[in-house]
Amino acid sequence: MPYSVRGRARDRGQVAIEYLGFLPILIIVGMAVVQLGLIAYTAQQAGTAARAGARGASLDRSAQAACAAAVSGWLADGTDCPESRGGDEVTVTATVEIPSIVPGWNFGPATRTATMPLDH
């Protein structure tokens, strides 16, 4: 009996030390999962912006204004939507900057293109 009582007393902090050693790995994995979700969300928002911009430009409205209005407010500042007209259609390419939750991780922009017929 004396061995088991002393053994437990010495091992009492071991689990806490192991947990603290593993905690940074869990935090990095969690941040990577959140960042991947943010990348997917930004790509979806770029597609929405491209379609809204093409729709607006096909009706002789501002493609940039339609794009900015179609994305979430916190992504609108990093949104660019140039348009190009050719024949009876207009093409808008939406570029939305992917925000990073970790300084130093840069993923560049998400880019999507949409084409709509001009409304005459």
N, C-alpha and C positions, 0 to 999 in steps of 0.2 A: 503493500500500500504506500509506503513512503515514496517509492520511485514514481508512481503514477501521479501523485500530488505535486511533487517537485517538477516532473516532466511537463505537466500542464501549465504550471506557473512560468516555466521558461519559454514555452511555445505560445503563450498568450498573445504576444504582439506580432507573431510571424505572419498571420493572415492579413493584418493591417499593412504590413510592409509589402507583401506580395500584391495586395490590391493597389497600393500607391504606385508600385512599379508598372502595373498594367493599365492604370488610369490614363496616361498620355496616349496610349494606343487606342483606347476606347474613344477618347475625345477626337483624335485625328480621323478615325473611321466615321464617327458621327458627323463631323464637319464635311467629310468627303461625300457622304450621303446627302446632306443638305445642299451642297454645291451642285451635285448631279441633278437634284430636283430643280434647282434654280436655273440650270442650263436648259433643261427640258421646258420649263415654264417660259423662259425668254425666247426659245425657238418657236413655241406656240404663239407667243405674242407677236413675233416678227411675221408669222404667216397671217395672223389677223390684221396686222397693220398693212401688209402688202395688199390684201384683198380690199380693205376699206379705202386705201389710197387709190387703187385702180378703179374702184367704183366711183369715188369722188371725182377723179380725173376724167372718167368717161362721161360724167355729167357736167364738165367744164367748171369744176370746183378745184380748190387747192388740194393736191395730193398730200402735201406735207401736213396740212391742218387735219385732214381726215385720218392720216396715219397716227399723228400724235394723240388724237381724240380716241383712237381705238385701243391704245395700249394702256396699261396701268400707269397711274400718275408718276410713280417713282421710277418708271422706265422711259417716260416720255422725253426727258431731257437728252437721253442718249440715242434718240431715234432719228434716222435720216431716211427720206423716201423720195429719191429723184424719179422723175417720170420720163419716158421716151415714147413718142408717138410715131407710128408707122402705118400708113394706109388707113384702114378703118378700125384700128385698135390702139390701145394705150397699155404700156407695160410699166409697172411700178416695182422697184426693188427696194424692199424695206431692210434696213440695217439697224439692229438694236444691240447696243453694247451689253454684254453679259456681265452683271455685277459679280464681284468676288467677295466672299466672306472672310478670306484669309489674305492679308497683304502679301504680295509677291506671286500669288497665283493669278495668272492672266490667261483668259480663255479667248480673247478677241470677241468679235461681234457674231451675232446670229443673223444670217441673211436669207431672206425668202423673196420670191418673185411671183407676181400675179399679173395676168393679162386679161383685159376686158374689152369688148367691142365698144366703139364710140357711139354715144346716143345722139343721133341726128335729129 
